[in-house]
Amino acid sequence: MKTNNKVSIILPCYNCASTLPFTLESIKTQTYKNFELVIINDGSTDDSIHIITNFIKSVSFSVKLITRDNKGFLYSLEEGIDASQGDFIARIDGDDFWFPNHLESHMKAFEEDESLVLVGSEAYIIDQNGNYIGEYAVPHSYFDIIKFMHNDNPFIHSSVIFKRSAYKKTKGYMIGNDEKSKHIADYYLWFELSKQGKCINLDIITLCYRYNQNSMSRTIKKYNNYLARLSVMKEVNNFYKKYPLYSLYCQIKVLLRLIQTCLSIVWEKKPKMLV
């Protein structure tokens, strides 16, 4: 494989003015230079568009800007990929940021193993103020990723780079317009890509993932997420029949989490006793 393959970086943005400068600066400082940046401003109402336009004026590499009314995260991803030209697609969100070696380390992995279709990595977890919380560990080998996929999403979205040629053989991110589809789009895409070639996570930290805690709404999202994940897990189990007992164990585990989440939602809504 050529060492100078072009990477298309897809960056959807919706009201992320407070964190976007860190994201853009991390792209600017990448040691791997053969890339284009596609930014989708999804109807932001804050200062995001001014930050983006000023950034474009300050750099010499190719930046495509799509700006329009809000249509949602998954639509933005599809639109950005359609507007891009690279042989490889890299993803980053407007509140995360990469370390300078991110693209280079991933592209080196593709160069060393042409059977790879998807490469991710580990991350530091930070809060909204940039304070360190912990490390985001993921399975590394293809074998461990397939096993983990029976239970959960094995990739950090802002860490992944995947081959465009493999992506074209999938349904992409827009797998449906219902609420369930929004929760499993990336998970399902990784499953679809895993059918076409090897997927790995590098055993190195190449980015910071920003954790957005929002108590009640986050709990409800977890409920919807668990329901959606069950449907993906069934498809994973049907395709990778070599781990049936492990898959059954994982589905039971997710069901138990679902029950726990339902109980926590009920508890949050329960009127507090006056003392």
ABEGO torsion letter per residue (X at the ends): XBAABBBBBBBBBBGAAAAAAAAAAAAAABABABBBBBBBBBGBABAAAAAAAAAAAABABBBBBBBBBBAEAAAAAAAAAAABABABBBBBBAABBBBAAAAAAAAAAAAABAABABBBBBBBBBBAAGBBAEBBBBBABAAAAAAAAAABBABBAAABBBBAAAAAABAEABAEABAAAAAAAAAAAAAAAAAAEBBBBBABBABBBBBBBBBAAAAAAAAAAAAAAAAAAAAAAAABAAAAAAAAAAAAAAAAAAAAAAAAAAAAABBBBBX
